[in-house]
Amino acid sequence: MKDQHYHPHGMPGGAPAAGHESTATQARPREQEQVGAQQPKALDKDKIFSLVLDLTKSDKREHALLVLSKNRDSVPDLAPVLWFSYGTMAALLEEIISIYPALSPPELSGHASNRVCNALALLQCVASHQVTRSLFMHGHMPLFLYPFLNTNSKDRAFEYLRLTSLGVIGALVKTDETEVISFLLQTEIIPLCLRIMETGSELSKTVATFIVQKILLDDSGLQYICQTYERFSHVALILGKMVHGLAKQQSSRLLKHVVRCYLRLSDNSRAREALRQCLPDPLKDATFLQCLKDDALSKRWLSQLLHNLQEMPSGLAGSPQQAGPMLHGPPVPTSPLMRGNDGMM
């Protein structure tokens, strides 16, 4: 069964589908939300071209960023216009690079965060479009966002910045293209996402976990993470911490992506053998029974995961040295989610 695409409502940069309100706009400060709530008329082509041209003019750029980012979903071909217009992408990169000095020490203001998030929203538009997506990757444009993902300040301005940056990467992985995953695997996106999954807010954790999930769902991504014990154990460690955190403060939205990551890992024989020993207890008992009561898909995923891990080991593909050291622990018990009375199995 093909996984549903994730549309992180209420998160900046969540790459909403057509017809969904821009989540980047939703999460910005109230004064900007009030501007966006005015629902302006659709822009005509001449106005769009004029605004794109204004991006290259320092005195008009801020207004152009705001208007274009707010209207980007209503302009289907905005991405090619942005990419192929002279100087436009350089102007957007200038906006991004200009706030690097404010990252460390953390001195980013709310106004500066809003402005660069508008620029990032336009980059997300470019990353989402089929004409410009490959060009965006081949230009290594996502790498300019990684310093934002590497921040750890809890300040609201930094949180918006991380969320919107994650949304650009999320727009790439939503396409389910192996080319995208292959590109990302050559970068530091997995360690950056794992860090956010461990220490970020619930919103940022959800988007970061979604990105890791989409990487895992690609065969090359699963193979990469399970290729060495160090990579697998890092992912498993962070997922385990998230499960124990969710047991205390439950979120069905975040739990869905965590469970899907575990289920995909169980498709690999080496990872499956390790998960038999280290799967967190809250996934084995009734801890999340109430949380998942209305989410049939997540319940099915969790039931399938536990079913996979209860199978007798069929042997690792390769020698124990190749597989790496395995964690030891008790066998996986039967979960209430696997019993027939819930209609899932």
Stockholm file with secondary structure:
# STOCKHOLM 1.0

chainA/1-345         MKDQHYHPHGMPGGAPAAGHESTATQARPREQEQVGAQQPKALDKDKIFSLVLDLTKSDKREHALLVLSKNRDSVPDLAPVLWFSYGTMAALLEEIISIYPALSPPELSGHASNRVCNALALLQCVASHQVTRSLFMHGHMPLFLYPFLNTNSKDRAFEYLRLTSLGVIGALVKTDETEVISFLLQTEIIPLCLRIMETGSELSKTVATFIVQKILLDDSGLQYICQTYERFSHVALILGKMVHGLAKQQSSRLLKHVVRCYLRLSDNSRAREALRQCLPDPLKDATFLQCLKDDALSKRWLSQLLHNLQEMPSGLAGSPQQAGPMLHGPPVPTSPLMRGNDGMM
#=GR chainA/1-345 SS CCCCCCCCTTCTTCCCCTTSCCHHHHTSCHHHHHHHTTCCCCCCHHHHHHHHHHTTSTTTHHHHHHHHHHHGGGCTTHHHHHHHSTTHHHHHHHHHHHTGGGTTTTCCCHHHHHHHHHHHHHHHHHHHSTTTHHHHHHTTGGGGGHHHHTCCCCSHHHHHHHHHHHHHHHHHHTTCCHHHHHHHHTTTHHHHHHHHHHHSCHHHHHHHHHHHHHHHHSHHHHHHHHSSHHHHHHHHHHHHHHHHHHHHSCCHHHHHHHHHHHHHHTTSHHHHHHHHHHCCGGGTSSTTTTTTTTCHHHHHHHHHHHHHHHSCCCCCSSCHHHHCCCCCCCCCCCCGGGSGGGTCC
#=GC SS_cons         CCCCCCCCTTCTTCCCCTTSCCHHHHTSCHHHHHHHTTCCCCCCHHHHHHHHHHTTSTTTHHHHHHHHHHHGGGCTTHHHHHHHSTTHHHHHHHHHHHTGGGTTTTCCCHHHHHHHHHHHHHHHHHHHSTTTHHHHHHTTGGGGGHHHHTCCCCSHHHHHHHHHHHHHHHHHHTTCCHHHHHHHHTTTHHHHHHHHHHHSCHHHHHHHHHHHHHHHHSHHHHHHHHSSHHHHHHHHHHHHHHHHHHHHSCCHHHHHHHHHHHHHHTTSHHHHHHHHHHCCGGGTSSTTTTTTTTCHHHHHHHHHHHHHHHSCCCCCSSCHHHHCCCCCCCCCCCCGGGSGGGTCC
//
